[in-house]
Amino acid sequence: MSGLTGAAARIFEFRPGRFSFHFAIMAHVPGLRSPYAKVGRIVYFGRMLDKIRVHAAGGLPADYVPNLGKGFDGRCISFLRVNYDELKARVLVGDLNDEQLLAWAEQRGGPRTDEECEIWSGFMMKRGWRDAGAETLSKRIRESNLESQPIRTMFDYLDFDEGRDAVRTRAWELREAMVVLLMGVAGSGKTTIGLQLAAQLGWSFRDADDFHPPENVAKMSAGAPLNDRDRAPWLAAIRAHIEAALARGESAIVTCSALKETYRAAAIPPGDRVKLVHLAGDFDLILERMNARQGHFMKPEMLQSQFATLEPPTQALTVDIARSPEEIVAELRRLLNV
């Protein structure tokens, strides 16, 4: 790998929960979104949260570690007027999503006006362009052999260094926000595909399991199946998350089995800004893949129940899961024009 530096030269394995990612020449740092991605009204905050989580999981490249809480992290916590170590501890409790963590920070440090957020985000996005950071940016571009790329800012550099297309990332500021909902039976790869797609686009990602109320979690932990009454608050929470993301102008990836049309109607708000993607596959293939997971065994009758419940959507992009996750993500980006 002579001549490669930065993210492109790193070799490591990252295991976020159930899934493993292996990279010899990295396309991106798994779990680390674009600095352009917004949480609420500000850029970069979500990336700072990602760095905390990925580092705790042992997946943050060694050369990222010395800058934790410093640099752009430092500017972000200074703007929010919070303590980095306190924020880190709150993130690692693991019970709050990104929007809730931002609300926690604003409660601790005091609220910021829309104008303050706009000015600060604008400053961050332009850092390195004709300012005191320009010399540092030029040096990093040379060291990473990225002189041929249209890099103008430090945010651009981070995107290109980690394998994202910064031009495409920035373009989302000029387009309406979009939410992609990935549906399908258990084992169809919703989380795997969602994580990879979100990482490439710099969008937020939420898994369907995150939205279950405690009563549902307790019921499922006891091995009892959920009924439609149990699913109602779960589907309502997914819909509320989608509506909130679109209201903020935030593009996002969300997963939900959404096996019935009534479930999809409950989870998806009206309009054309939510793109439904059905990850469809053969019963035997999905059963084989699920049984190949370490520590996971899907009984045939459990999967048969999923297929029996499934009402294939008529208004959705249907993607065959027989291919690799990388091929599926590439096809989705083509179909969705993202």
C-alpha positions as CSV (number, residue, x, y, z in Angstrom):
1,M,0.0,0.0,0.0
2,S,2.9,2.4,-0.7
3,G,1.9,6.0,-1.1
4,L,-1.4,5.6,0.8
5,T,-1.9,7.6,3.9
6,G,-4.8,8.6,6.1
7,A,-8.0,6.5,6.1
8,A,-7.0,4.8,2.9
9,A,-4.0,3.2,4.4
10,R,-5.5,1.8,7.6
11,I,-6.2,-1.9,8.2
12,F,-8.5,-3.0,11.1
13,E,-11.6,-4.8,12.0
14,F,-14.6,-3.1,13.6
15,R,-17.4,-5.0,15.3
16,P,-20.4,-2.8,16.1
17,G,-22.8,-5.2,17.9
18,R,-23.7,-8.1,15.7
19,F,-21.9,-7.1,12.6
20,S,-18.3,-7.2,11.4
21,F,-16.6,-5.1,8.8
22,H,-13.2,-6.0,7.4
23,F,-11.2,-3.6,5.4
24,A,-7.7,-3.9,3.8
25,I,-7.9,-0.5,2.0
26,M,-10.7,1.4,3.7
27,A,-13.5,3.1,1.9
28,H,-14.6,4.7,5.1
29,V,-14.3,4.4,8.9
30,P,-17.3,2.2,9.8
31,G,-19.8,4.1,12.0
32,L,-18.3,7.5,11.3
33,R,-20.6,9.9,9.4
34,S,-19.7,12.9,7.3
35,P,-19.0,16.1,9.2
36,Y,-21.6,17.8,7.0
37,A,-24.3,15.6,8.5
38,K,-26.6,17.6,10.8
39,V,-28.1,16.7,14.1
40,G,-30.9,19.2,14.8
41,R,-29.6,22.6,13.7
42,I,-25.9,22.0,13.7
43,V,-23.3,20.1,11.7
44,Y,-20.5,17.9,13.1
45,F,-22.2,17.1,16.4
46,G,-23.3,13.6,15.1
47,R,-19.8,12.9,13.9
48,M,-18.4,13.7,17.4
49,L,-20.9,11.3,18.9
50,D,-19.8,8.6,16.4
51,K,-16.2,9.1,17.3
52,I,-17.0,8.5,21.0
53,R,-19.0,5.4,20.2
54,V,-16.6,3.9,17.7
55,H,-13.6,4.5,20.0
56,A,-15.4,2.8,22.9
57,A,-16.0,-0.2,20.6
58,G,-12.3,-0.3,19.7
59,G,-12.8,0.7,16.1
60,L,-11.4,4.2,15.9
61,P,-8.1,4.4,14.0
62,A,-5.2,5.2,16.2
63,D,-4.4,8.6,14.6
64,Y,-7.9,9.8,15.4
65,V,-7.6,9.2,19.1
66,P,-5.3,12.1,20.2
67,N,-7.8,14.6,18.8
68,L,-10.8,13.3,20.7
69,G,-12.3,16.3,22.5
70,K,-10.0,18.6,20.6
71,G,-9.9,20.3,17.2
72,F,-13.4,20.3,15.7
73,D,-14.6,18.4,18.8
74,G,-13.4,21.2,20.9
75,R,-15.1,23.8,18.8
76,C,-18.4,21.9,19.0
77,I,-18.4,21.5,22.8
78,S,-17.3,25.1,23.2
79,F,-20.2,26.2,21.1
80,L,-22.6,24.1,23.1
81,R,-20.9,25.2,26.4
82,V,-20.6,21.6,27.8
83,N,-17.8,19.5,29.1
84,Y,-16.4,16.9,26.7
85,D,-15.9,14.2,29.4
86,E,-19.4,14.7,30.7
87,L,-20.8,14.5,27.2
88,K,-18.7,11.3,26.6
89,A,-20.0,9.7,29.7
90,R,-23.6,10.5,28.8
91,V,-23.2,9.1,25.3
92,L,-21.8,5.9,26.5
93,V,-24.7,5.3,28.8
94,G,-26.4,4.4,25.5
95,D,-30.0,5.3,26.4
96,L,-30.3,8.5,24.3
97,N,-30.4,9.0,20.6
98,D,-28.5,11.8,18.9
99,E,-31.4,14.3,19.0
100,Q,-31.9,13.6,22.7
101,L,-28.1,14.0,23.4
102,L,-28.2,17.4,21.7
103,A,-31.2,18.4,23.8
104,W,-29.2,17.2,26.9
105,A,-26.3,19.4,25.8
106,E,-28.5,22.4,25.3
107,Q,-30.1,21.9,28.7
108,R,-26.7,21.8,30.3
109,G,-25.1,24.6,28.4
110,G,-28.1,26.7,27.5
111,P,-30.1,27.0,24.3
112,R,-28.7,28.5,21.1
113,T,-30.7,30.6,18.7
114,D,-31.4,29.5,15.1
115,E,-29.2,32.4,13.9
116,E,-26.3,31.3,16.2
117,C,-26.5,27.7,14.9
118,E,-26.6,28.9,11.3
119,I,-23.5,31.1,11.8
120,W,-21.6,28.5,13.6
121,S,-22.4,25.7,11.2
122,G,-21.5,28.0,8.3
123,F,-18.1,28.7,9.9
124,M,-17.4,25.0,10.5
125,M,-18.3,24.0,7.0
126,K,-16.0,26.7,5.5
127,R,-13.0,26.0,7.8
128,G,-9.8,25.8,5.7
129,W,-11.1,28.0,2.9
130,R,-9.1,31.2,2.8
131,D,-8.7,31.3,6.5
132,A,-6.1,30.4,9.2
133,G,-6.6,26.7,8.5
134,A,-5.8,26.9,4.8
135,E,-2.1,26.0,5.2
136,T,-2.9,23.0,7.4
137,L,-5.5,21.8,4.9
138,S,-3.1,22.1,2.0
139,K,-0.5,20.0,3.9
140,R,-3.1,17.3,4.7
141,I,-4.2,17.2,1.0
142,R,-0.6,16.7,-0.1
143,E,0.1,14.0,2.5
144,S,-3.0,12.1,1.5
145,N,-2.3,12.3,-2.2
146,L,-5.7,14.0,-2.8
147,E,-4.5,16.9,-4.9
148,S,-6.8,15.8,-7.8
149,Q,-10.0,16.0,-5.7
150,P,-12.2,19.2,-5.5
151,I,-11.3,19.8,-1.8
152,R,-11.9,23.3,-0.5
153,T,-12.5,22.9,3.2
154,M,-11.5,20.7,6.1
155,F,-14.9,19.0,5.9
156,D,-14.3,18.2,2.3
157,Y,-10.9,16.7,3.2
158,L,-12.4,14.5,5.9
159,D,-15.0,13.2,3.5
160,F,-12.6,12.4,0.7
161,D,-10.0,11.0,3.1
162,E,-12.6,8.6,4.4
163,G,-13.9,7.6,1.0
164,R,-17.0,9.7,0.8
165,D,-17.8,12.1,-2.1
166,A,-17.9,15.5,-0.4
167,V,-19.4,17.1,-3.5
168,R,-22.4,14.7,-3.2
169,T,-22.6,15.2,0.5
170,R,-22.7,19.0,0.2
171,A,-25.3,18.7,-2.6
172,W,-27.8,17.6,-0.1
173,E,-27.9,21.1,1.3
174,L,-29.6,22.1,-2.0
175,R,-32.1,19.2,-2.2
176,E,-35.0,18.2,0.0
177,A,-34.3,15.8,2.8
178,M,-35.1,12.2,2.2
179,V,-35.7,9.2,4.5
180,V,-35.0,5.7,3.2
181,L,-36.9,3.0,5.1
182,L,-35.5,-0.5,4.6
183,M,-38.0,-3.2,5.1
184,G,-38.0,-7.0,4.9
185,V,-38.2,-10.2,6.9
186,A,-35.7,-11.0,9.7
187,G,-32.3,-11.8,8.3
188,S,-32.8,-9.9,5.0
189,G,-29.9,-7.6,5.9
190,K,-31.7,-4.4,6.9
191,T,-29.2,-3.3,9.5
192,T,-26.1,-4.3,7.5
193,I,-27.3,-2.5,4.4
194,G,-28.6,0.5,6.4
195,L,-25.3,1.0,8.2
196,Q,-23.2,0.8,5.1
197,L,-25.6,3.1,3.1
198,A,-25.7,5.7,6.0
199,A,-21.9,5.6,6.3
200,Q,-21.3,6.3,2.6
201,L,-23.9,9.1,2.5
202,G,-23.1,10.6,5.9
203,W,-26.8,10.3,6.9
204,S,-28.1,9.3,10.3
205,F,-29.1,5.7,10.9
206,R,-31.7,4.2,13.3
207,D,-32.6,0.5,13.7
208,A,-36.2,-0.5,14.3
209,D,-35.3,-2.1,17.6
210,D,-34.4,1.3,19.0
211,F,-38.1,2.4,18.9
212,H,-39.7,-0.4,21.0
213,P,-41.2,0.7,24.3
214,P,-39.9,-1.0,27.4
215,E,-43.0,-3.2,27.6
216,N,-42.3,-4.6,24.2
217,V,-38.6,-5.3,25.1
218,A,-39.7,-7.1,28.2
219,K,-42.2,-9.2,26.3
220,M,-39.8,-10.1,23.6
221,S,-37.1,-10.9,26.1
222,A,-39.5,-13.4,27.7
223,G,-40.0,-15.1,24.4
224,A,-43.6,-13.9,23.9
225,P,-44.6,-12.7,20.4
226,L,-45.8,-9.1,19.9
227,N,-49.4,-8.5,18.7
228,D,-50.7,-5.6,16.7
229,R,-51.6,-3.7,19.9
230,D,-48.0,-4.0,21.0
231,R,-46.7,-2.8,17.6
232,A,-48.9,0.3,17.5
233,P,-46.6,2.5,19.7
234,W,-43.5,1.1,18.0
235,L,-44.7,2.0,14.6
236,A,-45.9,5.4,15.9
237,A,-42.4,6.1,17.3
238,I,-40.8,5.2,13.9
239,R,-43.2,7.6,12.1
240,A,-42.5,10.4,14.6
241,H,-38.7,9.9,14.1
242,I,-39.2,10.1,10.3
243,E,-41.4,13.2,10.5
244,A,-38.9,14.9,12.9
245,A,-36.0,14.2,10.6
246,L,-37.8,15.6,7.6
247,A,-38.9,18.7,9.5
248,R,-35.3,19.4,10.4
249,G,-34.2,18.9,6.8
250,E,-32.2,15.8,7.7
251,S,-31.8,12.8,5.4
252,A,-31.8,9.5,7.3
253,I,-31.9,5.7,7.0
254,V,-34.4,3.8,9.1
255,T,-35.1,0.1,9.3
256,C,-38.4,-1.6,10.0
257,S,-39.7,-5.1,9.1
258,A,-43.0,-3.4,8.0
259,L,-44.3,-6.8,6.9
260,K,-48.0,-5.7,6.5
261,E,-49.4,-2.9,4.5
262,T,-51.2,-1.6,7.7
263,Y,-47.8,-1.5,9.4
264,R,-46.3,0.5,6.6
265,A,-49.3,2.9,6.6
266,A,-48.8,3.5,10.3
267,A,-45.0,4.0,10.1
268,I,-44.6,6.1,6.9
269,P,-46.0,9.6,6.7
270,P,-47.7,10.6,3.5
271,G,-45.8,12.3,0.7
272,D,-42.9,11.3,-1.6
273,R,-40.0,12.1,0.7
274,V,-39.9,8.6,2.3
275,K,-38.4,6.0,-0.1
276,L,-39.5,2.5,0.8
277,V,-37.0,-0.2,-0.1
278,H,-37.9,-3.9,0.2
279,L,-34.9,-6.2,0.7
280,A,-36.3,-9.4,-0.8
281,G,-34.8,-12.8,-0.8
282,D,-35.3,-16.5,-1.0
283,F,-36.4,-18.4,2.2
284,D,-33.5,-20.9,2.0
285,L,-30.9,-18.2,1.4
286,I,-32.1,-16.1,4.4
287,L,-32.3,-19.2,6.7
288,E,-28.8,-20.2,5.7
289,R,-27.4,-16.7,6.3
290,M,-29.1,-16.4,9.7
291,N,-27.9,-19.7,10.9
292,A,-24.3,-18.8,9.8
293,R,-24.3,-15.8,12.2
294,Q,-22.2,-16.4,15.2
295,G,-24.4,-17.1,18.3
296,H,-27.6,-16.9,16.2
297,F,-29.9,-19.7,15.2
298,M,-33.2,-19.1,13.4
299,K,-35.7,-21.9,13.5
300,P,-37.3,-22.6,10.1
301,E,-40.8,-22.2,11.6
302,M,-40.0,-18.7,12.9
303,L,-38.8,-17.6,9.5
304,Q,-41.8,-19.3,7.9
305,S,-44.0,-17.2,10.1
306,Q,-42.3,-14.1,8.8
307,F,-42.8,-15.0,5.2
308,A,-46.4,-16.0,5.9
309,T,-47.1,-12.5,7.4
310,L,-45.3,-10.7,4.6
311,E,-47.4,-8.6,2.3
312,P,-45.0,-7.6,-0.5
313,P,-45.4,-3.8,-1.1
314,T,-46.5,-2.6,-4.5
315,Q,-45.1,0.9,-4.0
316,A,-41.5,0.2,-3.2
317,L,-38.0,-0.4,-4.7
318,T,-37.5,-4.1,-4.5
319,V,-33.9,-5.2,-4.3
320,D,-32.6,-8.8,-4.5
321,I,-30.4,-9.6,-1.5
322,A,-28.6,-12.5,-3.2
323,R,-25.7,-10.2,-3.9
324,S,-23.1,-8.8,-1.5
325,P,-24.0,-5.8,0.7
326,E,-21.5,-3.7,-1.2
327,E,-23.4,-4.5,-4.5
328,I,-26.7,-3.8,-2.9
329,V,-25.7,-0.5,-1.5
330,A,-24.2,0.5,-4.9
331,E,-27.5,-0.4,-6.6
332,L,-29.5,1.5,-4.0
333,R,-27.4,4.6,-4.6
334,R,-28.0,4.4,-8.3
335,L,-31.8,3.8,-7.9
336,L,-32.2,6.6,-5.4
337,N,-29.8,8.9,-7.1
338,V,-27.8,9.6,-4.0
